[in-house]
Amino acid sequence: MSKIKKVLLTTSSLEQGEIDKLVTSLEETDCEVVVSEVANKQCEIEEVEDEKIEKEIEDCEIVFVLIGPDETENECIEKQIEVAADQERQVVGIFMGGATGKVPSALETYGDGLISNDIIKIKKVLEGIQVPWENPQGQNRAQKNDIDKGDC
């Protein structure tokens, strides 16, 4: 049983079928899962009200940033990560199938960890276990986090 009860999934590069598989796995851990309505492939930050981003984030305990093979810079995802950090929410990247290792710059700066798509690892995150920084193959890599969150 997980400590975390509500999660937000955000992505700009995954097909709905991949998202649905993860949602099903997360729901089996008794988590409520919300898929972001803000981020999408064509998202431009001018088109999205800050209040909508803030509301999505404040209603969850953790934000999972799903990273796919066609990951590109997405202003809305960058903003979501920054808002989540401001609201002291945990932000964890998940490399999905085919990911190359490119991640949103805000995740590197404000994120709490980065893992491969492994339900055992994801469940550990939900149980409150410290999140490692990994490459797409699930091997440890150096943390590139620039901020000491203890001072926030």
C-alpha positions as CSV (number, residue, x, y, z in Angstrom):
1,M,0.0,0.0,0.0
2,S,1.4,3.4,-0.9
3,K,1.8,6.5,1.2
4,I,1.1,8.7,-1.8
5,K,-2.6,8.9,-2.6
6,K,-2.8,11.2,-5.6
7,V,-0.4,11.6,-8.5
8,L,-0.3,13.8,-11.6
9,L,1.1,12.4,-14.9
10,T,2.4,14.8,-17.4
11,T,4.0,14.2,-20.8
12,S,4.3,15.8,-24.2
13,S,5.6,12.8,-26.2
14,L,3.7,9.6,-25.4
15,E,0.8,7.9,-27.1
16,Q,-2.3,7.5,-25.0
17,G,-1.9,3.7,-24.9
18,E,1.4,4.0,-23.0
19,I,-0.1,6.4,-20.6
20,D,-3.1,4.2,-20.0
21,K,-0.8,1.2,-19.1
22,L,0.9,3.2,-16.4
23,V,-2.4,4.6,-15.1
24,T,-3.7,1.1,-14.7
25,S,-0.6,0.0,-12.9
26,L,-0.7,3.0,-10.6
27,E,-4.4,2.6,-9.8
28,E,-3.6,-1.0,-8.6
29,T,-1.6,0.6,-5.8
30,D,-4.7,2.5,-4.6
31,C,-3.5,5.8,-6.0
32,E,-5.8,8.3,-7.7
33,V,-4.2,9.2,-11.0
34,V,-4.7,12.4,-12.9
35,V,-3.4,12.9,-16.4
36,S,-2.5,16.5,-17.0
37,E,-4.7,18.4,-19.3
38,V,-2.2,21.2,-19.6
39,A,0.8,19.5,-21.3
40,N,0.6,18.2,-24.8
41,K,2.7,18.1,-28.0
42,Q,1.6,21.6,-29.2
43,C,1.5,23.3,-25.8
44,E,2.6,26.9,-25.7
45,I,2.8,28.6,-22.3
46,E,1.0,31.8,-23.5
47,E,-2.1,29.6,-24.1
48,V,-2.3,28.1,-20.6
49,E,-3.4,30.1,-17.6
50,D,-1.1,29.9,-14.6
51,E,-4.1,29.1,-12.4
52,K,-4.8,25.9,-14.4
53,I,-1.3,24.7,-13.9
54,E,-1.3,25.6,-10.2
55,K,-4.6,23.9,-9.6
56,E,-3.4,20.6,-11.2
57,I,-0.3,20.6,-9.1
58,E,-2.0,21.6,-5.8
59,D,-4.4,18.7,-6.0
60,C,-1.7,16.1,-6.2
61,E,1.2,14.9,-3.9
62,I,3.6,13.9,-6.6
63,V,4.2,14.8,-10.3
64,F,5.5,12.0,-12.6
65,V,7.0,13.5,-15.7
66,L,6.8,10.8,-18.4
67,I,9.7,10.9,-20.8
68,G,9.3,9.3,-24.2
69,P,11.5,8.7,-27.3
70,D,10.5,12.0,-28.9
71,E,11.0,14.2,-25.9
72,T,11.3,17.9,-26.9
73,E,11.4,21.1,-24.8
74,N,7.9,21.9,-23.8
75,E,7.2,25.2,-22.0
76,C,4.1,23.8,-20.3
77,I,6.0,20.8,-18.7
78,E,8.8,23.1,-17.7
79,K,6.3,25.4,-16.0
80,Q,4.5,22.5,-14.3
81,I,7.8,21.3,-12.9
82,E,8.7,24.7,-11.6
83,V,5.2,25.2,-10.0
84,A,5.4,21.7,-8.4
85,A,8.8,22.7,-6.9
86,D,7.4,26.0,-5.6
87,Q,4.5,24.1,-4.0
88,E,7.0,21.6,-2.5
89,R,5.6,18.6,-4.4
90,Q,7.8,15.7,-5.3
91,V,8.8,15.7,-9.0
92,V,10.1,12.4,-10.5
93,G,10.9,11.7,-14.1
94,I,10.1,8.3,-15.6
95,F,11.9,7.1,-18.7
96,M,9.3,5.3,-20.8
97,G,10.1,2.9,-23.6
98,G,12.5,4.2,-26.2
99,A,13.6,7.2,-24.3
100,T,17.0,8.5,-25.3
101,G,18.0,10.2,-22.1
102,K,17.0,13.8,-23.0
103,V,15.0,15.3,-20.1
104,P,13.3,18.6,-19.4
105,S,15.8,21.1,-18.1
106,A,13.5,22.0,-15.2
107,L,13.5,18.3,-14.1
108,E,17.3,18.4,-13.9
109,T,17.1,21.6,-11.8
110,Y,14.1,21.0,-9.6
111,G,13.5,17.2,-9.8
112,D,13.7,14.7,-7.0
113,G,14.8,11.8,-9.1
114,L,14.7,10.0,-12.5
115,I,13.9,6.3,-12.9
116,S,13.2,3.8,-15.6
117,N,9.7,2.6,-16.2
118,D,9.7,-0.2,-13.7
119,I,6.6,-0.6,-11.6
120,I,8.7,-1.9,-8.6
121,K,10.7,1.3,-8.6
122,I,7.6,3.4,-9.1
123,K,6.0,1.7,-6.1
124,K,9.0,2.5,-4.0
125,V,8.6,6.2,-4.9
126,L,5.0,6.0,-3.8
127,E,6.0,4.4,-0.5
128,G,8.3,7.3,0.2
129,I,11.6,5.7,-0.5
130,Q,14.4,8.0,-1.8
131,V,14.4,8.2,-5.6
132,P,17.6,7.6,-7.5
133,W,18.8,9.3,-10.6
134,E,19.0,6.8,-13.5
135,N,19.6,6.7,-17.2
136,P,17.0,5.1,-19.5
137,Q,18.5,1.6,-19.0
138,G,17.9,1.9,-15.2
139,Q,21.6,2.4,-14.3
140,N,22.6,5.0,-11.7
141,R,23.8,8.3,-13.1
142,A,25.0,11.5,-11.6
143,Q,22.4,13.8,-10.1
144,K,22.3,17.1,-12.0
145,N,20.1,18.9,-9.5
146,D,21.4,22.4,-9.0
147,I,19.3,23.3,-6.0
148,D,19.7,22.3,-2.4
149,K,16.1,21.7,-1.5
150,G,16.9,21.9,2.2
151,D,17.2,25.7,1.9
152,C,13.9,26.2,0.1
